[in-house]
Amino acid sequence: IDTREGIKKRPGFYAYKTMLSLLQDKQVTRYSIEGDHHHVVFENSHERIEVHWMRKGTQPLKHFYTYQRIISRDGEELSLSSKEITTSPLYCVQQKDPR
């Protein structure tokens, strides 16, 4: 939070808020790096969240149609259409079968 010109939330505030709200009750079940593509999977009993980002460059997000929600670094829900993975993380949410 920046108080130099009144109270203003900095971009890092929204990134941290998004990360905590989505991942706080999940455990890391997988972490992989392929070239510049980083991929971390977080899970609990009812949800799986895949986080994708690039160290540099971009690449298409594969299998985007398998997610129920795609959320930007700053918490904005994105359309479920073809996406590019960039240096900003994408949170890809899948609900688990309640069996």
N, C-alpha and C positions, 0 to 999 in steps of 0.2 A: 504494500500500500504506500502510495506516494502522497505526502501531505504538504508539498511545496506550494501548490496552488489549489488549496482545498483538498478534500479526500478524493484520490483517484486510484483505482485499482490498476496495477501494472499488468502487462500481458502474462507474466509468470504466475500471477495470482490465479488466473483462469485455467492455466495449464495444470497447476498443482491441484486446484479444486476438482477439475475433471478427473485427474488421475486418482485422487483419494476417493471420490464418490463412486467410481467404477471398480476399483481394485481393492478396496480396504478389507473385504471379507474373503478374498480369493488367495489361492496359493499358486506359485509358479510351477507349472508341470512340464514346460518345455522352453528351451531357449536355443535359437539357432542363428547362424550368420552364413549367408551365401553371398560372397562378394561383398557388396556394400549394403545388402538387404538384411536388416535385423528383424527377427520374428520371435515374440515372446507369447506364450500361452498361459493364461491365468484361469483357474477353475474353482468352483465350489460345487455343491450338490445340485444346484439348479441352473447354473449359467457357465458358459465358456466365453472368454474374451481373448481375442487374438489382437496383439498390438504389432503393427507393421510400421517401419520407418527405414529410410535410407541414410547412410552416412554421407553420401553425396549422390547427385543425380536423381533420376526418377525411373520407375518401371510400373507397368500396369499391375493392379491388384487382381490376382487370379481368384476365381470362384466367388466373386463379390455377391453373386445371387444366393449363396448359402447362408448369408447373415440376415438376422432380423433387423439389426440397426447398425449403422456406421456413424461414428462420432468423431469429430475433429479434436485436435489437441485442446482447443478452448471450450469444448462442450457443445458445439453446434451439431445438431443431428443432420446428417447429409442424406441425399437421395440414394436409394438403393440401385444405383446404376454404375456403369463402368467408372472406376476411380484410378488415379495415379498415386502410387506410393512416393512420397517426397521426404524431405528431411524433417517434416513435422509428423508426429505419430498419428496413425489412424487406429481407433479402437473399434474392432469388429465384433459385435455381440451376437451370440447364438444361445438360444434357450435349450436346455437339455430336456430329454424325454422324462416325464415325471414317473417313470416306472418304479 
